Amino acid sequence: MAVAAVPVGVDVETVPGAGLVRDVAGALHPRERAEPDALPAAARPAAFARCWTRKEAALKASGTGLARGAAEPYAGTAARPARIPGLHLVDLPPLDGHLAALALLSPPETA
């Protein structure tokens, strides 16, 4: 659970098995589908889980949810989340085979 003065999204996922990664990866942004291919097979499920938790947290914070699919926004699979305009996205510390991310909707800047 997360509480903030701006819209917030959080997601926690168990690192999935390779079969689930193959089944769901096609829904991701094209770069997010390609990035794990550069990794050893054993590292791909964690990369997928990092990406998925980031994406779900971002979609929750923006109020969009998965109704429009999981291709956008690009959240990335690398060690650091991709920058998403209008959001502050961070990975939370891993715990017991689970990964998590938190997204805060950035308030509009005033001049």
ChimeraX attribute file (.defattr): number of C-alpha atoms within 10 A of each C-alpha:
attribute: neighborCount
match mode: 1-to-1
recipient: residues
	/A:1	8
	/A:2	11
	/A:3	10
	/A:4	9
	/A:5	8
	/A:6	11
	/A:7	17
	/A:8	24
	/A:9	27
	/A:10	25
	/A:11	22
	/A:12	21
	/A:13	16
	/A:14	16
	/A:15	19
	/A:16	15
	/A:17	12
	/A:18	15
	/A:19	9
	/A:20	12
	/A:21	18
	/A:22	13
	/A:23	9
	/A:24	13
	/A:25	18
	/A:26	14
	/A:27	13
	/A:28	22
	/A:29	17
	/A:30	13
	/A:31	13
	/A:32	22
	/A:33	20
	/A:34	14
	/A:35	15
	/A:36	20
	/A:37	11
	/A:38	9
	/A:39	11
	/A:40	8
	/A:41	10
	/A:42	10
	/A:43	13
	/A:44	22
	/A:45	20
	/A:46	21
	/A:47	21
	/A:48	27
	/A:49	22
	/A:50	28
	/A:51	27
	/A:52	26
	/A:53	26
	/A:54	32
	/A:55	30
	/A:56	26
	/A:57	26
	/A:58	32
	/A:59	24
	/A:60	21
	/A:61	23
	/A:62	18
	/A:63	13
	/A:64	12
	/A:65	16
	/A:66	13
	/A:67	7
	/A:68	9
	/A:69	13
	/A:70	19
	/A:71	18
	/A:72	16
	/A:73	18
	/A:74	20
	/A:75	26
	/A:76	24
	/A:77	23
	/A:78	14
	/A:79	10
	/A:80	13
	/A:81	19
	/A:82	17
	/A:83	14
	/A:84	15
	/A:85	10
	/A:86	15
	/A:87	18
	/A:88	17
	/A:89	27
	/A:90	19
	/A:91	20
	/A:92	16
	/A:93	9
	/A:94	14
	/A:95	10
	/A:96	7
	/A:97	10
	/A:98	16
	/A:99	23
	/A:100	23
	/A:101	26
	/A:102	25
	/A:103	28
	/A:104	24
	/A:105	22
	/A:106	16
	/A:107	11
	/A:108	7
	/A:109	6
	/A:110	4
	/A:111	3
